[in-house]
């Protein structure tokens, strides 16, 4: 059974940091491209960051470049999103995604709220 379980969300103030984790099980994690998406109220889901299967390449949305870092630990079947200098515009539900060929798996999401 495929599972992607996100954790680490919560309420933070602007300028603070937060680290999201996504624990994967039920598939060969090391063979999958892993991504973080987010969806704010009334908006479409958007790609935040992506990391290739071996972890050698990453890609970021322009809005988070220089502030967010995606990483993965294939030994722990976990992908992370380090969020620094967060802004109110980062408020959204953050989703973990695993993709390989026609396989496309989603987690249930974790809420991140940035507010003073």
Number of C-alpha atoms within 10 A of each C-alpha: 5 11 15 23 17 23 19 14 18 13 13 18 14 17 14 12 15 17 15 21 22 26 18 23 15 9 14 12 23 18 14 19 20 28 26 26 19 22 19 17 9 6 9 9 15 14 17 23 23 24 21 18 18 13 17 8 11 15 15 19 13 9 11 17 12 11 14 20 20 23 21 21 14 16 8 12 16 20 26 22 23 14 20 17 15 22 20 15 12 20 20 21 18 27 26 29 23 22 17 14 7 6 8 12 16 18 19 14 22 21 19 22 21 19 15 10
